[in-house]
Amino acid sequence: MAKQEEQWLQKAIKREGRVRRYLRRVYGNRAFNKDGTIKMEYLDKAERRAEKSGNRSLEHAIHLAKRLKKMARKKKKKGSRKKSRKGRRKSRKKRGRRRKRR
């Protein structure tokens, strides 16, 4: 059952590369950074354009792409904050332990 729960993302993405192809067709290479990632401002523009045209499935795909981009940023940020286990243990020892009152 754990395997199925881990693969929710693969099930959420119906057509791989759909948003990337759409952005390249509509906006060209200016929608991408030098490293090939999509610029957030162009995701916003594409979402508004999809809303106006009434293309709900494309709108959902773009919204998912925005959400995944934010999740990746949070994961990257969270990873840099982690302390080593030894560092955490030392900080606990410094605080001291409180006694339980009866």
Buried (B, 14 or more C-beta within 10 A) or exposed (E): EEEEEEEEEEEEBEEEEBBBEBBBEEBEEEBBEEEEEBBEEBBEBBBEBBEEEEBEEBBBBBBBBBEBBEEEEEEEEEEEEEEEEEEEEEEEEEEEEEEEEE
